[in-house]
Every structure is written in structure tokens, then in C-alpha cells.
Amino acid sequence: MKKIGVFDSGVGGLSILKALHAELPHEDFVYVADSGHAPYGERDDEHVIARSRLITDYLREQHDIKALVIACNTATAAAIHLLRQQHPDLPIIGVEPALKPAVSHSKTHRIGVMATRGTLASAKFRTLVESLTGQANFVCQPCDGLADAIEHQDATKTIALCACYTGAMGKFGTKDGEIDTLVLGCTHYPFASQHLSELVGAKVRLIDNGEPVARQTRRRLATLSPRETPGQSVLFTTGEHQILQNAAQHWLGLDGPVKSLLI
């Protein structure tokens, strides 16, 4: 009956939590939005590693979690290897931009990748791209400010940034030389998928990593909840609790109160 821990720099990880709810409906989750120390994607590795360590320690010590999902591409890239070394007995599942599924889907072999600057600059991302050398041409676009706009549900700014960044990537479509697949390489970005689809066209496939992460979490769990009743989620934030409250209600239909966390 132990909970599964999930954390992100803000509300973006709710897209992963939503997929986890669908895959593991009887499990309990504890979610931490580190909004008071965001955005991770525009901070240095030392900052992200320090926060990831602190939150992991908190989830283990205060909630005795049975697994940890790092619902943040930037934190995964910067810290997952260190967290696995420090917690060898804890299943730790990370996220990464879904380049491999995109390669399988793309017909033009030209794939767009929207992500934070921190993710795109990471050694983990470079290794992922290198492993796919010759299989596709990746057009990588750092999206400064987009996660923050989504975090604060600023629709006007979100739409403007989506238009700016997709416009900078080149032509989208299904013809030779066009980008026919767009990878959403930040867990915030699926919450802007409607705007992105309108900008790039209905024929362009948008790919995120929620479902693969949820399936991997199920595979990694040593035990599953024996209950047949729906599991519960407890939400914490290091920032403004109303932001997470509104996002959880808007995107997941969760009405429970959000608790403040001072770490």
C-alpha cells in the first residue's frame, strides 16, 4: 500500500501523473511540484541536482515511497544517474524526449524536437540523438519561457511562444523535407498540444512520453496495490499552491487540496 512518488519542477509532471493514473488506477501517488525553484530547464545542473536530491530524500523519509518517477526531462538528464547511485534499492523511472517512437512513426525522417535549453544541452540527450544517427534528421528547438507560460496558464503568451518556436523550426507537413513528427520534450508541453496542432497542421503527429513512462513504471514495480478501488493522489508544491490546484482541477479533474511544502 505504499505510494509512488512523482516530482517535477512545476505542473508539467501532471501530464505524466495523468498517464500513471490511467495505467495504474489502484495505486496511490504523492506528487511534488517544485514551482518555488523553477524553471529547471533554464537553471544550471547543480541547482537541478540539489533540488532533485532534496525532494527524493523528502519523499523517502516522509512518505516511504515504493518507487519514484522523475516527471521532468531536465531533472532526468541532470540527476537520475546520481539518484540511482544514492538509492539503489528504489526503482527510479525517468523521462526523456520520445525520439525513438518518433523515428518509428516518421515517414519524411525529419523530426522536430521542442524542449528546454537544459534538456537539449545535456549529455543524456546528445547520447540519445547519437544512438539514432542516420535514422532521422532532428530539428531541435529550445523553448525558453514556454514551460513557465503553461505553468501559469497564460494562454496568450503560450500561443505566442508556440507560434514563435514552431515558426523557427521550418516547414511542417508530410512532403519530403518537411517535419511530419513533433516531439514534445518537456512534460509541460502536452498541455499546449491543441495550440501546437493548430499551428503545425492535423497531419503532423505530436508525440510525448506519458504512456511509455507509465508502462515502464508498471514493469518496475515489485508489488501492485491489491485494491480494486481507485487510488488517491496527494499534491504538494514549494510555490503558489493555487497554481497547482487550478492545473490539477483543469487537466486531471482532481479536487483535493494542494499542500504547501517548505524544503
HELIX and SHEET records of a PDB file:
HELIX    1   1 LEU A   14  GLU A   23  1                                  10    
HELIX    2   2 SER A   35  HIS A   37  5                                   3    
HELIX    3   3 TYR A   40  GLU A   42  5                                   3    
HELIX    4   4 ASP A   45  HIS A   63  1                                  19    
HELIX    5   5 ASN A   73  GLN A   86  1                                  14    
HELIX    6   6 LEU A   99  HIS A  105  1                                   7    
HELIX    7   7 ARG A  117  ALA A  121  1                                   5    
HELIX    8   8 ALA A  123  GLU A  130  1                                   8    
HELIX    9   9 LEU A  146  GLU A  151  1                                   6    
HELIX   10  10 ALA A  155  MET A  169  1                                  15    
HELIX   11  11 TYR A  189  ALA A  192  5                                   4    
HELIX   12  12 SER A  193  VAL A  200  1                                   8    
HELIX   13  13 GLY A  210  ARG A  220  1                                  11    
HELIX   14  14 HIS A  241  LEU A  252  1                                  12    
SHEET    1   A 6 ILE A  92  ILE A  93  0                                        
SHEET    2   A 6 ALA A  67  ILE A  70  1                                        
SHEET    3   A 6 ILE A   4  ASP A   8  1                                        
SHEET    4   A 6 PHE A  29  ALA A  33  1                                        
SHEET    5   A 6 SER A 233  THR A 237  1                                        
SHEET    6   A 6 VAL A 258  SER A 260  1                                        
SHEET    1   B 4 ASN A 137  PRO A 142  0                                        
SHEET    2   B 4 ARG A 110  ALA A 115  1                                        
SHEET    3   B 4 THR A 181  LEU A 184  1                                        
SHEET    4   B 4 ARG A 205  ILE A 207  1                                        
END                                                                             
